[in-house]
């Protein structure tokens, strides 16, 4: 009887411990994760669209009138630049060598011009003293020699001027005030004027939003109505956007979100909006925002 009682107590104790373990294991604890914020819709009736941040100047792919090996780089990604600021230079050593050779030829030619000038001046003096001392053929020959030397010097100066101006083409400057959106330049790589391969892309500091409106919502769109753009992943970050212009050409949609109702033949209307700078988070070119355009239809 005593053994039976001990067995019952041990069994009850084990059951109680098991029950407490299950209870504690199933009990909910407060985690450190934050709930996903919900978006408060800005309008009762609206068009929902997607907008891609663009540079106000569009993306400017920097090119050059000449090709060459990149010698020096003066900018980097994200750097703000001013119009006329030096971006990078190409190796102009061959051109510099040719200019140096022409400068050497110029020194010799200057001496030749001076000698021809002195001889012509001398023969002029003899002819003034006595016309019989100088024949017309000899006078003409000295005059032609002097003119030829001067013409050669002028031609050489033009060549030096052209090469010096061409040398400036090996320096590439910023065409506007803005920012370096992307730089893939590397010293020593070849820069091809006919195919720069997006090695350096600039854009203005002003941002626009290229909004794609689904073809089923185009009829409801009105350019005079308010519009708001939200940062994806953080709906509390939003910015007002203002209508700029409509691109009057409906194009096939190129970006899909994977919705089961989304068709590959969907077409969209592109509308450009200016972005206000009243948002605490920076926006980047190429970033997608959720756009809501008010409509009364």
HUTAVEN-V466418 format. One record per pair of residues at least 24 apart in sequence whose ideal C-beta (glycine too) atoms are under 10 Angstrom apart, sorted by the first residue. I is the first residue (numbers start at 1). GAP is how many residues later the second one is. D is the distance in whole Angstrom. If there is no record, write none. Layout:
[[I/GAP/D] [I/GAP/D]]
This chain:
[[36/197/9] [36/199/9] [37/196/9] [37/197/7] [37/198/6] [37/199/6] [37/200/10] [38/197/7] [38/198/10] [39/191/6] [39/195/10] [39/196/4] [39/197/9] [39/199/9] [39/251/8] [39/253/9] [40/190/10] [40/195/7] [40/196/9] [40/198/10] [41/187/10] [41/194/10] [41/251/7] [42/184/8] [42/185/9] [42/186/5] [42/188/9] [42/196/8] [42/198/10] [42/250/5] [42/251/10] [42/252/8] [43/182/9] [43/183/8] [43/184/9] [43/185/8] [43/249/6] [43/250/8] [43/251/4] [43/252/8] [43/253/10] [44/250/9] [44/251/10] [44/252/10] [45/175/9] [45/180/10] [45/249/7] [45/250/5] [45/251/6] [45/252/8] [46/171/10] [46/174/9] [46/179/9] [46/180/10] [46/181/9] [46/182/9] [46/245/9] [46/246/5] [46/247/6] [46/248/6] [46/249/6] [47/164/9] [47/166/6] [47/167/8] [47/169/10] [47/170/5] [47/171/9] [47/173/6] [47/174/6] [47/175/9] [47/178/9] [47/180/9] [47/244/8] [47/245/7] [47/246/4] [47/247/8] [47/248/5] [47/250/9] [48/165/9] [48/166/8] [48/169/8] [48/242/7] [48/243/7] [48/244/6] [48/245/8] [49/160/10] [49/162/5] [49/163/6] [49/164/5] [49/165/7] [49/168/7] [49/172/9] [49/178/9] [49/180/9] [49/219/8] [49/220/9] [49/222/8] [49/240/9] [49/241/8] [49/242/4] [49/243/8] [49/244/7] [50/159/10] [50/160/9] [50/161/7] [50/162/5] [50/163/9] [50/164/9] [50/179/10] [50/182/9] [50/203/9] [50/205/7] [50/207/8] [50/218/9] [50/238/6] [50/239/7] [50/240/7] [50/241/7] [51/157/9] [51/158/4] [51/159/6] [51/160/4] [51/161/7] [51/162/10] [51/176/9] [51/178/6] [51/179/10] [51/190/8] [51/219/10] [51/220/9] [51/221/10] [51/222/7] [51/224/9] [51/236/9] [51/237/7] [51/238/5] [51/239/8] [51/240/4] [51/242/10] [52/156/9] [52/157/7] [52/158/5] [52/159/8] [52/160/8] [52/203/8] [52/218/9] [52/233/9] [52/234/7] [52/235/7] [52/236/6] [52/237/8] [52/239/10] [53/154/6] [53/155/8] [53/156/6] [53/157/8] [53/176/9] [53/222/7] [53/230/5] [53/231/6] [53/232/5] [53/233/6] [53/234/5] [53/235/8] [53/236/7] [54/149/8] [54/152/10] [54/153/7] [54/154/5] [54/155/7] [54/156/5] [54/218/8] [54/219/10] [54/221/9] [54/231/6] [54/232/8] [54/233/10] [55/123/7] [55/124/8] [55/126/7] [55/146/9] [55/147/8] [55/148/3] [55/149/5] [55/150/8] [55/151/7] [55/152/7] [55/153/7] [55/230/5] [55/231/10] [56/122/9] [56/147/8] [56/148/5] [56/149/8] [56/150/3] [56/151/6] [56/152/5] [56/188/9] [56/216/10] [56/218/8] [56/219/9] [57/118/9] [57/119/6] [57/120/10] [57/121/7] [57/145/8] [57/146/6] [57/147/4] [57/148/9] [57/149/7] [57/151/9] [58/145/7] [58/146/9] [58/150/9] [58/227/10] [59/122/6] [59/123/8] [59/139/9] [59/142/5] [59/143/8] [59/144/6] [59/226/7] [59/227/9] [60/114/9] [60/115/7] [60/116/7] [60/118/8] [60/121/9] [60/140/9] [60/141/7] [60/142/5] [60/143/6] [60/144/9] [61/120/10] [61/121/9] [61/135/6] [61/136/9] [61/137/6] [61/138/8] [61/139/7] [61/140/6] [61/141/8] [62/25/7] [62/26/9] [62/110/6] [62/111/9] [62/112/8] [62/113/8] [62/118/10] [62/121/9] [62/123/9] [62/129/10] [62/134/7] [62/136/9] [62/137/7] [62/138/4] [62/139/7] [62/140/6] [63/109/8] [63/128/9] [63/129/9] [63/130/6] [63/131/9] [63/132/9] [63/133/5] [63/136/9] [63/137/9] [64/24/9] [64/26/7] [64/105/7] [64/106/8] [64/107/9] [64/108/6] [64/127/6] [64/128/9] [64/129/5] [64/130/10] [64/132/7] [64/136/10] [65/101/9] [65/104/5] [65/105/9] [65/107/9] [65/128/6] [66/24/7] [66/26/9] [66/29/9] [66/100/7] [66/101/10] [66/103/5] [66/104/6] [66/106/9] [66/125/9] [66/127/6] [67/103/10] [67/123/7] [67/124/6] [67/125/5] [67/126/4] [67/127/8] [67/128/9] [67/129/10] [68/24/7] [68/25/10] [68/26/9] [68/27/9] [68/101/9] [68/102/6] [68/122/7] [68/123/6] [68/124/9] [68/125/9] [69/24/9] [69/118/9] [69/119/6] [69/120/7] [69/121/6] [69/122/7] [70/102/10] [70/115/6] [70/116/7] [70/117/6] [70/118/7] [70/119/5] [70/120/8] [70/121/5] [70/129/9] [71/99/8] [71/100/10] [71/116/7] [71/117/9] [71/120/10] [72/99/9] [72/113/10] [72/115/7] [73/110/8] [73/112/5] [73/113/8] [73/114/6] [73/127/9] [74/97/10] [74/98/10] [74/100/10] [74/111/10] [75/99/8] [75/104/10] [75/105/5] [75/108/6] [75/110/8] [75/125/8] [75/127/9] [76/104/7] [76/107/6] [76/109/9] [77/102/9] [77/103/6] [77/104/8] [77/105/6] [77/106/5] [77/107/9] [77/123/10] [77/124/10] [78/101/7] [78/102/6] [78/103/8] [78/104/9] [78/105/9] [78/206/10] [79/99/10] [79/100/7] [79/101/5] [79/104/8] [79/123/10] [80/97/8] [80/98/7] [80/99/5] [80/100/8] [80/125/7] [81/92/10] [81/93/5] [81/94/10] [81/95/8] [81/96/7] [81/97/6] [81/98/7] [81/99/6] [81/121/7] [81/124/10] [82/91/10] [82/92/7] [82/94/9] [82/95/6] [82/96/9] [83/90/8] [83/91/6] [83/92/7] [83/93/5] [83/94/5] [83/95/8] [84/89/5] [84/90/6] [84/91/9] [84/92/9] [84/93/9] [85/88/6] [85/89/5] [85/92/9] [86/85/6] [86/86/8] [86/87/6] [86/88/8] [87/84/9] [87/85/5] [87/86/6] [87/87/6] [87/88/9] [87/93/8] [87/96/9] [87/98/8] [87/113/7] [87/115/8] [88/82/10] [88/83/8] [88/84/6] [88/85/10] [88/95/9] [88/97/6] [88/99/9] [88/103/8] [88/111/9] [88/112/7] [89/81/6] [89/82/5] [89/83/7] [90/79/8] [90/80/4] [90/81/8] [90/82/8] [90/100/9] [90/101/6] [90/103/10] [91/79/7] [91/96/10] [91/97/9] [91/99/10] [91/100/10] [92/71/10] [92/74/9] [92/75/5] [92/76/9] [92/77/9] [92/78/4] [92/79/9] [93/77/10] [95/68/6] [95/69/9] [95/71/6] [95/72/5] [95/74/9] [95/75/7] [96/67/9] [96/68/10] [96/71/7] [96/74/9] [98/61/9] [98/62/9] [98/65/6] [98/68/10] [98/69/10] [99/60/9] [99/61/6] [99/63/10] [99/64/5] [99/65/6] [99/67/9] [99/68/7] [102/54/6] [102/55/9] [102/57/6] [102/58/5] [102/61/7] [102/62/10] [103/53/9] [103/57/7] [105/47/9] [105/48/10] [105/51/6] [105/54/9] [105/55/9] [106/46/10] [106/47/7] [106/50/5] [106/51/7] [106/53/9] [106/54/7] [108/48/10] [109/40/7] [109/41/10] [109/43/6] [109/44/5] [109/46/10] [109/47/6] [109/48/9] [110/39/9] [110/43/7] [110/46/9] [111/38/10] [112/33/9] [112/34/10] [112/36/10] [112/37/5] [112/38/10] [112/40/8] [112/41/8] [113/32/10] [113/33/8] [113/35/9] [113/36/4] [113/37/6] [113/38/10] [113/39/8] [113/40/5] [113/41/10] [114/32/10] [114/35/9] [115/30/9] [115/31/9] [115/34/8] [116/26/7] [116/27/9] [116/28/9] [116/29/5] [116/30/4] [116/31/9] [116/32/8] [116/33/4] [116/34/8] [116/36/10] [117/25/10] [117/28/10] [117/29/6] [117/32/8] [117/33/8] [118/24/10] [118/28/9] [119/24/10] [119/26/7] [119/27/7] [120/24/9] [120/25/7] [120/26/4] [120/27/9] [120/29/10] [121/25/9] [169/24/10] [172/28/8] [174/26/10] [174/28/7] [175/27/7] [176/26/7] [176/27/9] [176/28/6] [176/29/10] [177/25/10] [177/27/7] [177/28/7] [177/29/10] [178/24/5] [178/25/5] [178/26/4] [178/27/6] [178/28/9] [179/24/6] [179/25/8] [179/26/6] [179/106/9] [181/103/9] [181/104/6] [181/105/9] [182/103/9] [182/104/10] [201/84/9] [203/82/6] [205/72/10] [206/68/8] [206/69/8] [206/71/9] [207/32/10] [207/34/10] [207/66/10] [207/67/8] [207/68/4] [207/69/9] [207/70/8] [207/75/10] [207/76/6] [207/77/9] [207/78/7] [207/80/10] [208/33/9] [208/34/10] [208/36/7] [208/37/10] [208/64/5] [208/65/7] [208/66/6] [208/67/6] [208/77/10] [209/30/9] [209/32/5] [209/33/10] [209/35/9] [209/62/9] [209/63/7] [209/64/4] [209/65/8] [209/66/5] [209/74/9] [209/78/10] [209/79/10] [209/80/7] [209/82/7] [210/37/9] [210/60/6] [210/61/8] [210/62/6] [210/63/8] [211/30/8] [211/32/9] [211/35/10] [211/57/9] [211/58/9] [211/59/7] [211/60/5] [211/61/7] [211/62/6] [211/78/9] [211/80/5] [211/82/8] [212/39/9] [212/41/7] [212/42/9] [212/43/7] [212/54/10] [212/55/10] [212/56/4] [212/57/7] [212/58/6] [212/59/8] [212/76/10] [212/79/9] [213/33/9] [213/37/9] [213/55/6] [213/56/5] [213/57/8] [213/58/6] [213/78/9] [213/80/8] [214/39/8] [214/48/10] [214/52/7] [214/53/8] [214/54/6] [214/55/8] [215/35/6] [215/36/10] [215/37/10] [215/38/9] [215/50/10] [215/51/7] [215/52/5] [215/53/6] [215/54/7] [216/50/8] [216/51/10] [216/52/10] [217/51/9] [217/52/9] [217/76/9] [217/78/8] [217/80/10] [218/28/10] [218/32/7] [218/49/9] [218/50/8] [218/51/5] [218/53/10] [219/76/10] [219/78/7] [220/73/8] [220/75/5] [220/76/9] [220/77/4] [221/25/8] [221/48/7] [221/50/7] [221/72/7] [221/74/7] [221/76/9] [222/71/8] [222/72/8] [222/73/7] [222/74/8] [222/75/8] [223/48/8] [223/50/10] [223/70/9] [224/70/10] [225/68/6] [225/69/4] [225/70/6] [225/71/8] [225/72/10] [226/66/9] [226/67/8] [226/68/5] [227/44/9] [227/46/6] [227/64/6] [227/65/7] [227/66/4] [227/67/7] [228/61/10] [228/62/9] [228/63/7] [228/64/5] [228/65/8] [228/66/8] [229/44/8] [229/46/7] [229/47/9] [229/50/9] [229/54/9] [229/59/10] [229/60/4] [229/61/7] [229/62/5] [229/63/8] [229/64/10] [230/49/10] [230/59/6] [230/60/5] [230/61/8] [230/62/8] [231/48/7] [231/49/10] [231/50/6] [231/51/10] [231/52/8] [231/56/8] [231/57/10] [231/58/6] [231/59/8] [232/55/8] [232/56/6] [232/57/7] [232/58/6] [233/57/10] [234/47/7] [235/55/8] [236/44/10] [236/45/10] [237/42/6] [237/43/7] [237/44/5] [237/46/9] [237/52/10] [238/38/10] [238/40/9] [238/41/7] [238/43/10] [238/51/9] [238/52/9] [238/54/9] [239/34/10] [239/36/6] [239/37/5] [239/38/8] [239/39/6] [239/40/4] [239/41/10] [239/42/9] [239/44/8] [239/50/8] [240/33/9] [240/34/10] [240/35/8] [240/36/5] [240/38/7] [240/39/9] [241/30/10] [241/31/10] [241/32/4] [241/33/7] [241/34/6] [241/35/7] [241/48/9] [241/50/7] [241/51/10] [241/52/9] [242/31/6] [242/32/5] [242/33/8] [242/34/7] [243/28/7] [243/29/8] [243/30/6] [243/31/8] [243/50/9] [244/27/8] [244/28/4] [244/29/6] [244/30/5] [245/25/10] [245/26/8] [245/27/5] [245/28/9] [246/24/8] [246/25/5] [246/26/7] [247/24/7] [247/25/7] [255/33/8] [257/31/10]]
